[in-house]
Amino acid sequence: MKTSIAVFFAFAIASVAGAQAAPCSISKEKAATLRPGATLESIQNALGCKLQQQSSSGFGETAQDIYGIQDDGGNRLFVLMGKNGRLVRTNYQPRQLNPADPLAPKPAPQAQQQRAR
């Protein structure tokens, strides 16, 4: 009985979290409006998206948090927040239309042809 109740609550929470996720569109122009010193809340308001924490590192003066999001089009934005909760740096990565296959064989280099005069 306890197990079924726990499973029900886990499913209900996951459903609510999924229902709250709104489509998000990130662009180079939106990323360019973000300025150093901005708070996480002001960044999310400017983008119209909720950023997800990716990692935390450091202690005291060197503490940093990285937040990021990927929109439905494949564009990515990562923000580095300093110890004071303020924006330090952004990294916008546009979607790659045709990403290179890292396992594909590389073409042989063409030999340079020299003309005899």
N, C-alpha and C positions, 0 to 999 in steps of 0.2 A: 504494500500500500504506500509506504513512504517513498519507494523508488518511483512509482507511477506519478506521485505528486511532484517529485523533484524533476522528472522528465517533462511534465506538463509545464512547470514554471520556466524551465530552461527553454522550451519551445516558444512559450509566450513572450519571453524577453527577447529572444532572437527575432521573432516576428515583428515586434514593436520597433526594434532597432533597424530592421530592414525597411520597414514602412517609413521611418523618419528620414532615410537617406534620399535626398533630393538630387536630381540630375545637376551636374555642375559643369561649367564650361570655363576652361582656363585659357588665357591668351597671353601673348607676349606683352600686349598693351596693358592688361590687368596687372601682370607681374611687375611692369615698369612703374606702376603707381605706388608700389610698396616702398617705404622709406625706412632707413635705419632708425631704430628707437621706437618703432611701432609695437603695440601690444598684440598678443595673439588674437584677442577679441576684435581689435580694429582691422587686423589682416583678414580674418574670417568675414567680417562685414564688407570689406572692400571687394573680396572675391565672390561673396555669396555662397561660400562652401565651408564645410567644417573640415579642418585639417586633423589628421591622425598622427599621434606621436609615433615616431619611428625608432628613436633611441635617445638615451641619456648618457652623458659621460662626465667625468671630472668631479672634483669636490671643491667647495669654497669658491675661490676666485676663478677657477677654470671650469666651473660647471657650465654645461651646455646641453640643450635639448634640440633635437631635429624633428620637425613636423613635416608631413608631406601629404600630397593628394594626387591622384591620377583621374582625369576626366574620362568621359565615355569615348572621346575621340583619340585617347592615347597620350595626350599632353600631360606632362608631369611638372609639379612645382614642389620644391623642397625649401624650407626656411630654417635657418639656424638661429635659435634664440639664446641669448646670453644668460648669465646667472641671475640678472635682474628681471628676467622675463621680457626683455626687449629684443626686437629684431636686430640681428647682426649682419646677416647675409641671405640672399635668395639664390636659387638655382632653378631656372626654367629650362625644361627640356621638351622641345616640340616633338610631336609624333614623327617617327621615321616611316616614310611611305613604303620603302622596300628595304628592310634591314638586311644587311649582308649575312649570309649563312656562314658561321665560323667553321663549319665542317666541310664546306665546299672546296674542291681542289682549286688551287691557285693557278692561273694561266702562266705558261712558261714565258720568260722575258724574251722579247724579240731581239735578235742580234742586230747590231748596228751595221748598216750597209755603207761601205765606203766606195766612193766612185774613183775610178782610175782616170787620171787626166793625161 
